[in-house]
Amino acid sequence: MAEVEEQGRNLSEESTDESEEEDTEEEPKLKYERLTNGVTEILQKDAASCMTVHDKFLALGTHFGKVYLLDIQGNVTQKFEISPVKINQISLDESGDHVGICSEDGKVRIPFIHFNYLCSVFYCPLQMLTNRNWLNRWKTSVLHEGEGNITNVKWRANLIAWANNVGVKIYDISSKQRITNVLRDNTNLRPDMYPCSLCWKDNTTLIIGWGSSVKICVVKERDPTEMRDLPSRYVEIVSAFETEFFISGLAPLADQLVTLYYVKDSSEHMEEEFRTRPRLDIIQSLPEGCEEISSDALTVRNFQENQCRDYRLEHSEGESLFYIISPKDIVVAKERDQDDHIDWLLEKKKYEEALMAAEISFRNIKRHDKIGMAYINHLVERGDYDAAARKCQKVLGKNMDLWENEVYRFKTIGQLKAISQYLPRGDLRLRPAIYEMILHEFLKTDYEGFATLIREWPGELYNNMAIVQAVNEHLKKDPTNSMLLTTLAELYTYDQRYDRALEIYLKLRHKDVYQLIHKHNLFSAIKDKIVLLMDFDKEKAVDMLLDNDDKISMDKVVEELKDRPELLHVYLHKLFKRDHHKGQKYHERQISLYAEYDRPNLLPFLRESMHCPLEKALEICQQRHFVEETVFLLSRMGNCRRALQMIMEELADVDKAIEFAKEQDDRELWDDLISYSIDKPPFITGLLNNIGTHVDPILLIHRIKEGMEIPNLRDSLVKILQDYNLQILLREGSALLFTRNATEFSCFYFS
């Protein structure tokens, strides 16, 4: 195809108002190029009148009676001086080896010697050349005459269609019959000014355009039973509709129709009519009308001077090429391909769609290898830096040079933060200096962003020591900044300097300290940091120490905690709860620890420990006046009378005293208890209510002084009698049961 002199808006402009919103503008279906090279020189001196298209070449006729053979690029390959007057039509056979030319003087010329047939056209009776005879002459026969000049002829397979002032005829060569006559509708239009346009869509479908009317005719086979004297074929008009403008040419495009319109407008405020640009529309025919698919207004040269008859539309079926011929210009229209579709999307700044279209059709596109970069540039210009950075992942891919260029660009515009999260960090990666540059930039302005990158980026992306040094420099100015300290600990961890990381975590009481210890087996590093760990979280620290006593011994922990007895107690208490015997050598020390820091658990400890020195425990409990603990120790050491005395005197709790006496089951203790309680009415009531099953209540009642008021004495005596009756019943029942069992046993034995 020829180089493009003018494209886009120069050749094709949408018929809608271009000042309206461009976002709603539909994508055009066709693209246009001006046929130049030799054609330009020809039309500077002459004017085009007709053209025919072959897949091998083009044949151009002019007003000065010349015919030029052109290659597809528009270069002249041959020139024929045919006639002194205008060339009206050029016909080619399918091979392109034979051509027939008709001029306005009514003569038909055959410039090639290998010409098998010719249909003469324009201003003469329609004739058909048949086979040669032995004298090497053509035999002719007249197909039609007597209705004026023939203005257009189209031949397809066995069918010939021609137009005159009356209408359109279709002739069947195989049956040698004329099968129809389609009358002209627009009889008020001069046929010489608004000529008929014909085109065959296929071997049986003829499309007729005349004035503003379009008819689609289909040649069909007639039912043999209906023939009689009728032709074997007939024509059915399957669609007919009116158009807004005058038709200058027709061509098929798949199941649609390409129409070349001549547009003539008039304006009341102008003295003369003026002619606007011709339009090339794609329409979809319907049974009762048509639907416009696309419409382009073409800026052909000298369009203001042209009339309807000055335009022609020819097409090349193989490539879907459409040639718009006018006296001073030839424009080629072709279907837009995927590259054109992408061009349009880019023009409309629909970069996302353009990129997707290129990815889907990457095998079919011939250009647009930089759509992605155009999209990134557009996003940057729009200020959508995050979206631009995100697109870098997809667009830049594995091209590390492009990545580095983009990083420097984002640095220049102060948007390193936007691109930092999308940088390559896998097998393919940038130079360490790039990552370090970004980290230094964040360290200057955004500690939080810096910390995020350190957490997300693998440590091997950059020189760890250089970043550690930079962080330490900032900590000199802000030594208590917890975010910087935490990040420094992470950097030490990446560098396997776990002891330094551990110190920082402990200092900050950071939750990750225990995870760090377990993950990297840092138990040897924490032997002298047990107090710090305990201060941070006693429960977690003790659980960790007890779970790993094979790595940090119990003795080492006790040694480290000797100056922090409250922490030592927590450790030894949990140790005792896990195993009563494992820490037995520390049970004596634990007595004081429980007494000082955890008295509620002292008595349970004394009860459960088998290794606690009782004398030491008694001494401590007596010093601190821990009565309950002292009572327990005295009873355990065998001094029950002293223990009971403390309960009665120190606790004044008769119920506890009675319970203690029941546990010991010692008659002397009961005597002591009665003796102590005999002058205390509340104690006597307690004894009366509880003593019945252990001591004869008569002993207690005889010792009560006469006249002493006893609270609830009546109820207590009733309870004693009930208990006594119950005992009598139980004894009688037991005796009866024993007697019965003895009798049964004797019978069984002697039988």
C-alpha positions in Angstrom: 0.0 0.0 0.0 1.2 3.5 -0.7 2.7 5.7 2.0 0.2 7.6 3.9 0.0 11.3 3.0 -2.9 12.1 5.2 -4.6 9.8 7.7 -7.2 9.9 10.5 -9.0 13.2 10.6 -7.5 14.3 7.3 -9.2 11.6 5.3 -11.9 10.3 7.6 -13.9 12.4 10.1 -16.8 11.0 12.0 -20.1 12.5 10.9 -21.0 13.3 14.5 -19.9 16.6 16.0 -16.2 16.2 17.0 -16.6 18.8 19.8 -18.8 16.4 21.7 -17.4 14.0 24.3 -14.8 11.9 22.7 -15.2 9.1 25.3 -18.5 8.2 23.8 -17.1 8.1 20.2 -17.3 4.7 18.7 -14.2 3.1 17.2 -14.2 3.3 13.4 -14.4 0.2 11.3 -12.2 1.3 8.4 -8.9 3.1 8.0 -7.9 5.2 5.0 -4.8 5.8 2.9 -4.4 8.0 -0.1 -3.0 6.2 -3.2 0.1 8.3 -4.1 3.3 7.6 -6.0 2.5 7.6 -9.8 -1.2 8.3 -9.2 -0.4 11.8 -7.8 1.5 12.7 -10.9 -1.3 11.4 -13.2 -4.0 13.3 -11.4 -2.1 16.6 -11.4 -2.4 16.6 -15.2 -5.5 14.5 -15.8 -8.6 13.3 -13.9 -9.7 9.8 -12.9 -12.9 8.6 -14.4 -13.0 4.9 -13.5 -10.9 2.1 -12.1 -11.0 -1.7 -11.8 -9.3 -3.8 -9.2 -7.5 -7.1 -9.6 -5.4 -8.8 -6.9 -2.4 -8.4 -9.1 -2.8 -4.8 -10.3 -5.1 -1.8 -10.7 -6.4 -0.4 -14.0 -7.1 3.4 -14.0 -9.1 5.2 -16.7 -8.9 9.0 -17.1 -10.9 11.8 -18.6 -8.3 12.2 -21.3 -8.9 8.7 -22.6 -5.8 7.0 -21.1 -5.6 3.7 -19.2 -2.8 3.2 -16.7 -1.9 -0.2 -15.2 -0.6 0.3 -11.6 0.9 -1.9 -9.0 -0.8 -2.1 -5.6 1.4 0.8 -4.3 0.2 3.1 -7.1 3.3 2.9 -9.3 2.7 3.0 -13.1 3.7 -0.2 -14.9 2.0 0.4 -18.3 0.2 3.2 -20.1 -2.3 3.0 -23.0 -3.5 5.9 -25.2 -7.0 4.5 -25.7 -9.3 7.3 -26.8 -9.4 11.1 -27.2 -12.4 11.1 -24.8 -13.3 10.0 -21.3 -12.9 6.3 -20.3 -16.2 5.1 -18.8 -15.5 1.6 -17.7 -12.7 -1.1 -17.7 -13.5 -4.8 -17.4 -11.1 -7.6 -16.4 -11.5 -11.3 -16.4 -10.6 -13.3 -13.3 -7.1 -14.1 -14.4 -6.3 -10.5 -15.2 -4.9 -11.4 -18.6 -7.7 -9.9 -20.6 -9.2 -6.5 -20.5 -12.0 -4.6 -22.2 -12.2 -0.8 -22.3 -15.2 1.4 -23.1 -15.0 5.1 -23.8 -17.5 7.9 -23.9 -17.6 7.8 -27.7 -19.3 4.4 -27.5 -16.4 2.4 -28.8 -15.0 -0.8 -27.2 -11.3 -1.5 -27.3 -9.3 -4.6 -26.6 -5.7 -3.8 -26.0 -4.7 -7.4 -25.4 -4.7 -10.2 -28.0 -5.6 -13.0 -25.6 -9.2 -11.9 -25.0 -11.9 -14.5 -24.9 -15.0 -12.5 -24.4 -16.1 -8.9 -23.9 -19.3 -7.1 -22.9 -19.5 -3.7 -24.7 -20.9 -1.0 -22.4 -22.1 2.6 -22.4 -23.9 4.3 -25.2 -24.3 1.4 -27.5 -26.7 -1.6 -27.8 -25.6 -4.3 -25.3 -23.8 -7.1 -27.3 -22.0 -10.3 -26.3 -19.0 -11.7 -28.1 -19.0 -15.5 -28.5 -16.6 -18.1 -29.8 -14.3 -17.4 -32.8 -15.0 -19.0 -36.1 -12.5 -20.5 -38.5 -11.8 -17.0 -39.9 -10.6 -16.0 -36.4 -13.4 -13.5 -36.0 -15.7 -12.9 -33.1 -19.4 -13.8 -33.4 -21.7 -11.3 -31.8 -25.3 -11.4 -30.7 -27.4 -8.5 -29.4 -28.8 -9.0 -25.9 -30.8 -5.8 -25.6 -31.4 -2.6 -27.4 -34.0 0.2 -27.9 -34.2 1.6 -24.3 -31.5 4.3 -24.5 -27.9 4.3 -23.3 -26.5 1.5 -21.2 -24.9 3.2 -18.1 -23.5 0.3 -16.1 -22.8 -3.4 -16.6 -21.7 -6.1 -14.1 -21.0 -9.7 -15.0 -20.8 -12.5 -12.4 -20.6 -16.2 -13.4 -23.5 -16.8 -15.8 -25.4 -13.7 -14.9 -25.1 -10.2 -16.5 -26.7 -7.2 -15.0 -26.9 -3.8 -16.8 -28.7 -0.5 -16.2 -30.3 2.0 -18.6 -32.6 4.9 -18.1 -35.6 2.5 -17.5 -34.2 0.1 -15.0 -31.9 -2.8 -14.4 -32.0 -6.1 -16.4 -30.5 -9.4 -15.5 -29.6 -11.9 -18.2 -28.9 -15.6 -17.7 -26.2 -16.7 -20.2 -26.7 -20.4 -19.6 -30.4 -20.3 -20.6 -29.9 -17.3 -22.9 -32.9 -15.6 -21.2 -33.5 -12.2 -19.6 -35.0 -13.1 -16.3 -36.0 -9.7 -14.8 -36.4 -6.0 -15.2 -36.0 -3.9 -11.9 -37.6 -0.5 -12.6 -35.9 2.7 -11.5 -37.6 4.4 -8.5 -36.2 7.9 -8.5 -37.5 9.0 -11.9 -37.2 12.7 -11.0 -33.4 12.4 -10.9 -31.4 12.7 -14.1 -29.8 9.3 -14.7 -26.7 10.8 -16.2 -26.2 12.9 -13.1 -27.1 10.2 -10.6 -26.1 6.9 -12.3 -27.0 3.5 -11.2 -24.6 1.5 -9.0 -24.4 -2.3 -9.3 -22.4 -4.9 -7.4 -22.6 -8.6 -7.1 -22.3 -9.9 -3.5 -22.1 -13.5 -4.7 -23.0 -15.5 -7.8 -26.8 -15.0 -7.2 -27.1 -11.7 -5.1 -27.2 -8.4 -6.9 -27.2 -5.1 -5.0 -28.7 -2.1 -6.8 -28.2 1.5 -5.7 -29.9 4.3 -7.6 -30.4 7.8 -6.3 -31.2 7.3 -2.6 -32.7 3.8 -3.1 -31.1 0.4 -2.4 -32.5 -3.0 -3.4 -31.0 -6.4 -2.7 -32.0 -8.9 -5.3 -31.5 -12.7 -5.2 -31.7 -14.9 -8.3 -33.5 -18.1 -7.5 -34.4 -21.3 -9.4 -38.0 -21.6 -10.4 -40.0 -24.7 -9.5 -40.2 -26.8 -12.7 -44.0 -27.2 -12.3 -44.4 -23.4 -12.5 -42.2 -22.8 -15.5 -44.6 -23.1 -18.5 -43.2 -20.4 -20.8 -41.3 -18.6 -18.0 -37.5 -18.4 -17.5 -36.0 -21.1 -15.3 -34.9 -18.5 -12.9 -36.5 -15.5 -11.3 -35.4 -12.6 -9.1 -36.7 -11.8 -5.5 -36.1 -8.5 -3.9 -35.3 -9.5 -0.3 -34.6 -6.0 1.0 -35.3 -2.5 -0.1 -34.8 0.8 1.7 -34.1 4.5 1.3 -30.9 6.2 2.3 -30.4 9.7 3.5 -27.9 10.6 0.7 -27.3 9.8 -2.9 -25.5 6.6 -3.7 -22.3 6.8 -5.7 -21.1 3.2 -5.2 -21.7 -0.1 -3.5 -19.5 -3.0 -2.3 -20.1 -6.1 -0.1 -18.4 -6.6 3.2 -19.2 -10.1 4.6 -22.9 -9.8 5.5 -22.8 -6.0 5.5 -22.8 -3.4 2.8 -20.3 -0.6 2.1 -21.9 2.4 0.6 -20.3 5.5 -0.9 -22.6 8.5 -0.6 -22.7 11.8 -2.4 -23.9 14.5 0.0 -25.5 17.7 -1.3 -26.7 20.3 1.2 -28.4 23.6 0.7 -28.5 26.6 3.1 -31.0 29.4 3.0 -28.4 32.0 3.9 -26.1 31.0 1.0 -26.8 31.9 -2.6 -25.5 28.7 -4.1 -25.6 25.1 -3.1 -22.4 23.7 -1.8 -21.3 20.1 -1.8 -20.0 18.5 1.3 -17.6 15.7 1.7 -18.5 12.2 0.4 -19.3 9.6 3.1 -18.4 6.0 3.3 -20.8 4.0 5.5 -21.1 0.4 6.6 -24.7 -0.6 6.9 -26.5 -3.8 7.9 -29.5 -4.5 5.6 -32.7 -5.6 7.2 -35.9 -6.9 5.5 -37.6 -3.5 5.9 -34.7 -1.1 6.3 -31.1 -0.9 7.4 -28.9 -0.2 10.4 -25.9 2.1 10.3 -22.7 0.4 11.6 -20.2 3.1 11.0 -20.1 6.4 9.0 -17.0 8.3 7.9 -16.9 11.7 6.1 -14.0 11.7 3.6 -11.9 14.7 2.8 -10.9 13.9 -0.8 -9.2 16.5 -2.9 -11.5 19.0 -4.7 -14.6 17.4 -3.1 -16.3 20.8 -3.3 -16.3 20.6 -7.1 -17.5 17.0 -7.5 -20.9 15.6 -8.3 -22.6 12.3 -7.7 -21.4 10.8 -11.0 -17.8 11.8 -10.3 -17.4 9.2 -7.6 -16.8 5.5 -8.0 -16.4 2.6 -5.5 -14.4 -0.5 -6.4 -13.4 -3.3 -4.1 -10.9 -6.1 -3.9 -12.7 -9.2 -2.6 -9.6 -11.0 -1.4 -8.3 -8.3 0.9 -11.5 -6.3 1.7 -10.0 -3.2 0.2 -12.3 -0.4 -1.0 -11.1 2.2 -3.5 -12.9 5.6 -3.5 -12.3 7.1 -6.9 -12.8 10.8 -7.6 -11.4 13.0 -10.4 -8.4 14.3 -8.4 -8.0 11.7 -5.7 -8.0 8.0 -5.0 -8.5 6.9 -1.4 -8.1 3.3 -0.2 -10.2 2.1 2.7 -9.5 -1.2 4.5 -10.7 -3.0 7.5 -8.9 -2.0 10.7 -6.7 -4.7 12.2 -5.6 -5.3 15.8 -2.8 -2.8 15.5 -5.4 -0.2 14.4 -7.6 -1.2 17.3 -4.8 -0.6 19.7 -3.9 2.7 18.0 -7.5 3.9 18.6 -7.4 2.7 22.3 -4.1 4.6 22.8 -5.5 7.7 21.1 -8.5 7.6 23.6 -6.0 7.0 26.4 -7.6 3.6 27.1 -4.2 2.1 28.0 -5.4 -0.7 30.1 -7.6 -2.0 27.3 -4.8 -1.5 24.8 -2.4 -3.5 26.9 -4.9 -6.3 27.3 -5.6 -6.3 23.5 -1.9 -6.5 22.7 -1.5 -9.4 25.1 -4.4 -11.3 23.7 -3.3 -10.8 20.1 0.4 -10.7 20.5 0.9 -13.1 17.6 -1.0 -10.9 15.2 0.2 -7.4 16.0 3.2 -6.0 14.1 3.9 -3.0 16.3 2.9 -1.6 19.7 5.7 -3.3 21.6 5.9 -0.3 23.9 2.2 0.1 24.9 3.1 -0.8 28.5 5.6 2.1 28.8 3.1 4.5 27.2 0.6 3.4 29.8 3.1 3.9 32.6 4.0 7.3 31.3 0.3 8.3 31.1 -0.3 7.2 34.7 2.8 9.2 35.9 1.7 12.3 34.0 -1.8 11.9 35.6 -0.3 11.6 39.0 -1.5 8.1 39.6 1.9 6.9 40.9 0.8 3.8 42.7 -1.0 2.5 39.6 2.0 3.3 37.5 4.3 1.5 39.8 2.0 -1.5 40.0 2.0 -1.7 36.2 5.8 -1.8 36.2 5.6 -5.4 37.4 3.7 -6.5 34.3 5.3 -4.2 31.8 8.9 -4.3 32.7 9.0 -7.9 33.6 12.5 -9.3 33.6 14.1 -6.3 32.0 16.4 -5.1 34.8 17.7 -2.1 32.8 14.1 -0.7 32.4 13.5 -1.4 36.1 16.4 0.7 37.1 15.4 3.5 34.8 12.0 3.6 36.3 13.4 3.6 39.8 15.5 6.7 39.1 12.5 8.3 37.4 10.3 7.7 40.5 13.2 9.1 42.7 13.3 12.2 40.6 9.6 12.9 41.1 9.8 12.0 44.8 7.7 8.8 44.5 10.1 6.1 45.5 7.6 5.0 48.1 5.1 4.1 45.3 7.5 1.9 43.4 9.4 0.3 46.3 6.7 -2.3 47.1 6.7 -3.6 43.5 10.5 -4.0 42.9 11.8 -7.5 41.9 12.8 -9.5 44.9 12.9 -13.1 43.7 15.5 -14.9 41.5 15.7 -11.8 39.3 16.7 -8.7 41.2 18.3 -5.3 40.7 21.7 -4.2 41.8 22.0 -3.9 45.7 22.8 -0.2 45.3 19.2 0.3 44.0 17.6 -1.2 47.0 20.1 0.6 49.3 19.2 3.9 47.7 15.5 3.4 48.4 16.2 2.3 52.0 18.3 5.4 52.6 15.6 7.6 51.1 13.0 6.1 53.4 15.3 6.3 56.4 15.5 10.1 55.9 11.8 10.7 55.7 9.7 7.7 56.8 10.8 5.4 59.6 7.6 3.4 59.3 8.0 2.8 55.6 11.6 1.9 56.2 10.7 -0.7 58.8 8.1 -2.1 56.4 10.6 -2.6 53.7 13.1 -4.3 56.0 10.4 -6.7 57.1 9.2 -7.4 53.5 12.5 -7.4 51.6 14.9 -10.4 51.9 18.1 -9.4 53.7 20.2 -10.5 50.7 18.9 -7.8 48.5 21.2 -5.2 50.0 24.4 -4.7 52.0 23.1 -5.4 55.5 26.1 -3.8 57.3 25.7 -0.6 55.4 22.1 -0.3 56.4 22.9 -1.2 60.0 25.5 1.6 60.1 22.9 4.0 58.7 20.3 3.1 61.3 22.9 3.5 64.1 23.7 6.9 62.9 20.0 7.9 63.1 19.8 6.3 66.6 22.5 8.6 67.8 20.1 11.5 67.2 17.1 9.6 68.6 18.3 6.7 70.8 15.0 5.8 72.3 13.1 5.5 69.0 11.4 2.1 69.4 10.6 1.7 65.7 14.3 2.2 64.7 15.4 -0.1 67.5 13.0 -2.8 66.4 14.2 -2.5 62.8 17.8 -2.6 63.9 17.0 -5.9 65.8 15.6 -7.3 62.6 18.7 -6.3 60.6 20.9 -8.0 63.3 18.7 -11.1 62.9 19.2 -11.2 59.1 23.0 -10.9 59.8 22.8 -13.7 62.4 23.9 -11.5 65.2 21.2 -12.8 67.4 22.8 -11.7 70.7 22.6 -8.1 69.6 19.0 -8.5 68.4 18.1 -10.2 71.6 19.4 -7.3 73.7 17.2 -4.9 71.8 14.1 -7.1 72.0 14.6 -7.4 75.7 15.2 -3.8 76.1 12.0 -3.0 74.2 10.0 -5.8 75.8 9.2 -6.9 72.3 6.8 -9.8 71.8 9.1 -11.5 69.3 11.8 -12.2 71.8 10.6 -15.7 72.7 10.1 -16.6 69.0 13.6 -15.4 68.3 15.0 -17.6 71.1 13.2 -20.7 70.0 13.7 -20.2 66.3 17.5 -19.7 66.6 18.1 -21.8 69.7 19.5 -18.9 71.6 19.4 -20.5 75.1 23.1 -20.1 75.6 22.7 -16.4 74.9 20.0 -15.8 77.5 21.7 -17.5 80.5 22.8 -14.1 81.8 19.5 -12.4 80.7 17.0 -14.4 82.7 16.1 -11.5 84.9 15.4 -9.4 81.8 13.2 -12.2 80.4 11.3 -12.5 83.7 10.8 -8.8 84.0 9.3 -8.8 80.5 6.9 -11.7 80.9 7.2 -13.9 84.0 4.8 -16.6 82.8 6.3 -17.0 79.3 9.8 -16.9 80.7 9.3 -19.5 83.4 7.5 -21.8 80.9 10.3 -21.5 78.5 13.0 -22.2 81.2 11.2 -25.2 82.5 10.5 -26.6 79.0 14.2 -26.3 78.2 15.9 -27.2 81.5 18.2 -29.4 79.5 19.6 -26.3 78.0 19.5 -24.0 81.0 19.8 -25.9 84.3 17.6 -25.2 87.3 20.7 -24.3 89.4 21.7 -21.7 86.8 18.3 -20.1 86.9 18.2 -20.0 90.7 21.7 -18.5 90.7 20.6 -15.7 88.2 17.5 -15.0 90.3 19.0 -15.0 93.7 18.9 -11.2 94.0 15.3 -11.1 92.8 13.5 -13.3 95.3 10.1 -12.4 94.0 11.1 -13.8 90.5 12.8 -16.8 92.1 9.6 -17.6 93.9 7.6 -17.6 90.6 10.1 -19.9 89.0 10.3 -22.4 92.0 6.5 -22.3 92.5 5.9 -23.4 88.9 8.7 -26.0 89.2 7.0 -27.4 92.3 3.6 -27.5 90.6 5.1 -29.5 87.8 7.2 -31.9 90.0 7.0 -32.0 93.8 10.4 -33.6 94.0 12.6 -32.1 91.3 13.4 -28.9 93.2 13.5 -30.5 96.7 16.8 -28.9 97.7 15.1 -25.6 97.4 12.0 -26.4 99.5 13.5 -24.9 102.6 14.2 -21.6 100.7 10.7 -21.8 99.3 9.1 -21.6 102.8 10.4 -18.0 103.2 9.5 -17.2 99.6 5.9 -18.4 100.0 5.7 -16.6 103.4 6.9 -13.3 101.8 5.3 -13.3 98.4 2.5 -15.9 98.2 1.1 -16.9 101.6 -2.2 -18.4 100.1 0.0 -21.1 98.5 2.1 -21.7 101.6 -0.2 -24.1 103.4 -0.8 -26.2 100.2 3.0 -26.3 99.7 3.5 -27.4 103.3 0.8 -30.1 102.9 2.3 -31.4 99.6 6.0 -31.2 100.1 7.7 -34.2 101.5 11.1 -32.5 101.7 10.3 -29.4 103.7 12.1 -29.2 107.2 9.2 -28.8 109.7 11.2 -27.1 112.4 12.3 -24.4 110.0 8.8 -24.0 108.6 7.4 -23.8 112.2 9.9 -21.2 113.2 9.0 -19.0 110.2 5.3 -19.5 110.6 5.4 -18.7 114.4 7.6 -15.6 113.7 5.0 -14.3 111.2 2.1 -15.5 113.4 0.6 -17.7 110.7 -1.8 -19.6 112.8 -3.3 -22.0 110.3 0.1 -22.9 109.0 1.4 -23.3 112.6 -1.5 -25.5 113.6 -0.8 -27.7 110.6 2.9 -28.0 111.4 2.2 -28.6 115.2 -0.2 -31.4 114.3 2.1 -32.9 111.8 4.9 -32.8 114.3 2.6 -34.6 116.9 1.8 -31.7 119.2 -1.9 -31.9 118.7 -2.9 -30.5 122.1 -0.9 -27.3 121.4 -2.5 -27.1 117.9 -6.0 -27.5 119.3 -5.2 -24.8 121.9 -4.1 -22.4 119.1 -7.4 -23.1 117.2 -9.4 -22.4 120.3 -7.4 -19.4 121.5 -6.1 -17.8 118.4 -8.8 -18.6 115.9 -11.7 -19.0 118.4 -13.3 -21.3 115.8 -15.2 -24.1 117.5 -16.1 -25.7 114.1 -12.5 -25.9 113.1 -11.6 -27.2 116.6 -14.2 -29.9 116.4 -13.1 -30.8 112.8 -9.5 -31.0 114.1 -10.6 -33.3 117.0 -12.5 -35.5 114.6 -9.4 -35.8 112.3 -7.2 -36.8 115.2 -9.8 -39.1 116.8 -8.1 -38.7 120.3 -10.3 -38.9 123.5 -7.9 -36.7 125.4 -8.3 -34.0 122.7 -12.1 -34.1 123.2 -11.6 -33.7 126.9 -9.4 -30.7 126.3 -11.9 -29.3 123.9 -14.8 -29.8 126.5 -12.7 -28.3 129.3 -11.9 -25.2 127.2 -15.5 -24.8 126.0 -17.4 -25.4 129.3 -17.5 -21.7 130.3 -18.3 -20.5 126.8 -22.0 -20.9 125.9 -21.5 -20.5 122.1 -18.8 -23.2 122.1 -21.1 -25.5 124.2 -23.8 -25.1 121.5 -21.3 -26.0 118.8 -20.2 -29.1 120.8 -23.8 -30.2 121.5 -24.6 -30.0 117.8 -21.5 -32.0 116.7 -20.2 -34.1 119.6 -23.0 -36.8 119.6 -21.4 -39.2 117.2 -17.9 -39.1 118.8 -18.3 -38.5 122.6 -21.2 -39.3 124.9 -23.1 -36.0 125.2 -24.0 -36.9 128.9 -20.4 -36.2 129.8 -20.7 -32.7 128.4 -24.2 -32.1 129.8 -23.1 -33.1 133.4 -20.3 -30.6 133.3 -22.5 -27.6 132.3 -22.9 -25.3 135.2 -26.4 -24.9 136.6 -28.2 -21.7 135.5 -25.9 -21.1 132.5 -27.8 -19.8 129.5 -27.0 -21.8 126.4 -28.0 -20.4 123.0 -30.5 -22.7 121.2 -30.2 -25.3 123.9 -33.6 -26.8 123.2 -32.7 -27.4 119.5 -29.4 -28.8 120.5 -31.0 -31.3 123.0 -33.6 -32.3 120.4 -30.7 -33.0 117.9 -28.9 -35.1 120.6 -32.0 -37.2 121.3 -32.5 -37.7 117.6 -28.9 -38.8 117.2 -29.3 -41.0 120.2 -32.5 -42.6 118.9 -30.8 -43.1 115.6 -27.9 -44.9 117.2 -30.4 -47.2 119.2 -32.2 -48.0 116.0 -29.0 -48.8 114.2 -27.8 -51.1 117.0 -31.1 -52.9 117.1 -31.2 -53.3 113.4 -27.6 -54.5 113.4 -28.3 -57.1 116.2 -31.4 -58.4 114.3 -29.4 -58.7 111.1 -26.6 -60.5 112.9 -29.0 -63.0 114.6 -30.8 -63.8 111.3 -27.5 -64.3 109.5 -26.2 -66.5 112.3 -29.3 -68.8 112.2 -29.1 -69.2 108.5 -25.4 -70.0 108.8 -26.1 -72.6 111.4 -28.8 -74.3 109.3 -26.5 -74.3 106.3 -23.5 -75.7 108.3 -25.3 -78.6 110.0 -27.3 -79.6 106.9 
